[in-house]
Amino acid sequence: MKKLLVLLSVLATLLVPSSALALDEAPVDPAIEDGSAAREFKQARAIWLEQGIRDYRMTVQRGCFCVGPFQTTITVRAGKPVKLSERLWYGPRTVPGMFKVVADAIKRRVAILDVTYNGRLGFPARVSIDYIALAVDDEISYAVKGVRKLRPLQSAGR
């Protein structure tokens, strides 16, 4: 029994460095590697910020191997989500939240990152992420549609 434990210890020691090496060699999206994903992200976010839109409504769809809901319509006032059609939604709730999803994927150096930005307003219209190339069910995607600017609410004191 003691020999078996020693053998298992030796095998475990030999396996740890190789698995650590495998993680270091995990494939990273080429656009993240060459910096083009970060450049596109910065350009799109600048376009969004130039608009100065803080009051809007949008519909967000999520695709993943996870529990629903998979779509919600969100009303944002003064940059804060104030109404969701699906109370239990746990995805991004604002356009800046969508940008955060993309920034996080770039920072984490994911295996696949596919982002389409809206040409007019700059927001991430479609985001597809595969965090680890050989892992199953770690992919997630978002689609943002129907972004509509709303008139800012007037305060009662005016």
C-alpha positions, 0 to 999 in steps of 0.5 A, a space after each residue: 500500500 505504501 509503494 502505491 502511495 509513493 507511486 501515485 505521489 510521483 505520478 501526480 508530481 510529474 503531471 502537474 508541470 505538464 498540465 501547467 505547460 498546456 495551459 500556457 500554450 492554450 490558443 488565444 484569438 489572433 485578434 487579441 494576440 495582434 492587438 486589433 481586438 483592443 484597437 477595435 474595442 477602443 474605437 467603438 467605445 469612443 464612438 459610443 461615448 461621443 454619442 452621450 446616450 444615457 437614456 435608452 432601451 435595448 433588447 439583449 439576447 444570450 446564448 449559452 449552456 446555462 439557465 434562462 432567461 435568454 432574452 430581456 428588454 432593458 430600460 436605462 435611465 441616466 446610465 442605470 438599468 431601471 426596468 428589465 422585462 425579465 427580473 432574473 436576467 444575469 447578463 449585461 444590463 447596459 451598453 457599458 456592461 456589454 463593453 465590459 464583457 468584451 474588455 474582460 474577454 480581451 484581458 483573459 486572452 480567450 481562445 475565440 472572440 468575435 465582436 461586431 460593433 454597431 457602425 453608427 452608435 459603436 455598441 457591441 451588437 454581437 459578441 461571441 466568446 469561447 473562453 477555452 478552445 478544448 473545453 465544452 460548454 464554456 461558450 457564450 454569446 450576446 446580441 444587442 438589438 433595438 437600441 433606441 435613445 429615449 428622452 431624458 426624464 425631467 426632474 420634478 423641480 423644473 
